[in-house]
Structures are given as C-alpha cells and as structure tokens.
Amino acid sequence: MTHDRTAENEQLYRYEITAALNAVVRACQDVVSDHSHRGFWIPRTSSDQTTHQDLIEAARRDVLNRLQVAVQCAETVAYAIERDRQHQPNRPTE
C-alpha cells in the first residue's frame, strides 16, 4: 500500500470515528433536551401513581435504549476500523 493510500485511509478512519462519536454526543444532547430538567431525568410518566415498572420502561424508552444504540454503533465503527487496519497489507509500523 502506498503512503498516499495509507494517509487517505487514516483520514477516512478519522472521519468515520468522529461521525460515530458525534452521533453519540447528539443522542446525549437529545436525551437531555427531551427528557430532563436542569440536568435531571424527568420521565413523561411521572406521577404519584407511577410504579417502579413504569419508571423502568420509561427509562429504557427515553434514555437507555437510545444511548445504547448510539454507543453500539460507535463501537461497531471502531471495531471495523481496527479490523480493517489489521488486515491492510504492508502497513508501516508506528
């Protein structure tokens, strides 16, 4: 692999991981803006009759599932980059 191609791949890797992490940050921002007040989670189902199960379901729906998907996507990108990097022929040692 030529030096130009290696540099091109490195730039592509930087773009991919940056985009993936930006998606995680945006997901966090969306959760904060949509489901919190002054930095604390405010479930939409909150009332005196809300059960612990209602809160668990709201937490998963509003926060946890959303963030898990974003983080898993970022992890997938990172693993794919690492795997691709390991399988490149004639890569220079760093």
Secondary structure as GFF3:
##gff-version 3
##sequence-region A 1 94
A	DSSP	alpha_helix	3	35	.	.	.	ID=ss1
A	DSSP	beta_strand	36	37	.	.	.	ID=ss2
A	DSSP	beta_strand	40	41	.	.	.	ID=ss3
A	DSSP	alpha_helix	52	59	.	.	.	ID=ss4
A	DSSP	pi_helix	60	64	.	.	.	ID=ss5
A	DSSP	alpha_helix	65	86	.	.	.	ID=ss6
###
